[in-house]
Amino acid sequence: MNVNKAFLERSDGPFKRFAEKLVQFGIDVITPKDFRDLFELNNEVAKAGRAEFQGLDLAAIDLEVHSQKLDEKLILDGIEPWKYSLIYSGVKNYRNSLVLVDPDDFDPVIESLNDCGDITLQDRRLLSLKALYRLLRIGSLTHKELSELFATEKFETLILEEITPLRYGENPHQFAYIAKIAKEKAFFDFVGEDTLGSLSYNNLIDLHLAMITLKHLGEGFVVHVHHGTIVDARKNKFHFDGARGVVVADFVNSALISALKKNDLDVVALPDVSKVKARKTLKINEISIPSLDKSYRYLHGNFIVQTPDDLEDMRFFSENNDSQYRWANVIAALSNSMSCCIFKGDEMISLGSGQPDQIDALEIALKRAERNSHTVKGAVFAFDGPIKDMKVIETLKEIGIGTIIEPGGVKEDKEIKKALENSEMKLIFSRKRRYKH
């Protein structure tokens, strides 16, 4: 099982450094120039481990997935049968001949050679599985690209690439890992695998919602999320004593640092976390939201596929497009339906969400505001769906709010307008419902 002869497809970058280290161990390094036909490599792999020790003991190839345009020639030229055959030959003879497909594995292989003069049997097994997985992924992505090119959408494939195991799932007894759609940019690409692995399923859900909310609210906000619900969004007067969940901000000042001194938060994400104490801290510079043409929801074996909602353009049919209107509507849109967000000044006063009826969401929002001693007079009330229940309007008229934002577009619109004619409340139609289930 010793390594005597190695084939390296490339001679630049990490391949060059790998070759230099292999030579130091007395390993004979050969390149594609040493072969008339690269399909001969399969025979060399098959020879490895025999009495004459003439075959290849190790092969390192470039198996990266490169982004391609939907061009038939480019796709077909990207198919390299000799590499695929080489991987199968290497896996079949993994005890004697190893095929490496990821430059990240070069250093661990060198370490193993330095420690024991060979590559351990378990490492050979794991690296063989990795090569098979990469090959499977390439085949599936090629199939997907050709399916799109040949207009056979029915056969589209969804390939998930496992990134790293998580600390645990929704509950501590559940195992979980984070994955991404292969070849796509993903939201958590900015977080290293070690950091991701230290988080839980719920940490990631809260972190994602907090960062998405912050992105759509704009600069200067601090967003607090816990159990998948937006707890707070404000620009000043921070309170985090005993708080749980996730806090995200795009700035750091003395007031925020002081407020974060006494907290029980799971994750704090800031541009500078050097002065912050929390269970986990993440440094963020800019929040990047990948542009996807489809969103997926998994339901026990089925996927519901739809176009994603676009929250970037939040226009309202009103003369005074107050920024509060947009902030309140963003939070209502990102909260579970039915939802009612109360916003006043530079802070979210309260939120009622995840209810079967609008009146329930409103009453919960009002109770939370009262419990926290917030006054709602003159505030903005944003709903994610059209108001159909006159009881909602009657409740709002009693407390004397400032503005109602709702999508409209139903037969009750005229009735709602008429009920508000003699009040001081403004009614603004966003013209787009944003239910989130």
Secondary structure, DSSP 4 states (H G I P E B T S, - for coil): ----EEEES--SHHHHHHHHHHHHTTPEEE-GGG-SSTTHHHHHHHHTTSTT--S-SEEE---------S-HHHHHHT--HHHHHHHHHHHHTTTT-EEE--GGGHHHHHHHHHHHSS--HHHHHHHHHHHHHHHHHHHHHHHHHHHHHTT-GGG----EEEEEE-S-SSSTTS--EEEEETTS--GGGGS-HHHHHTS-HHHHHHHHHHHHHHHHH-TT-EEEEETTEEEEEESS----TT--SEEEES---HHHHHHTSS---SEEEES--TT---SEEEE-S-------S-EEEEETTEEEEEPPP--S----SSSS--HHHHHHHHHHHHSPSS-EEEEETTEEEEEE-S-SSHHHHHHHHHHHHHHTT---TT-EEEESS----HHHHHHHHHHT-SEEEE---STTHHHHHHHTTTSS-EEEE-S------
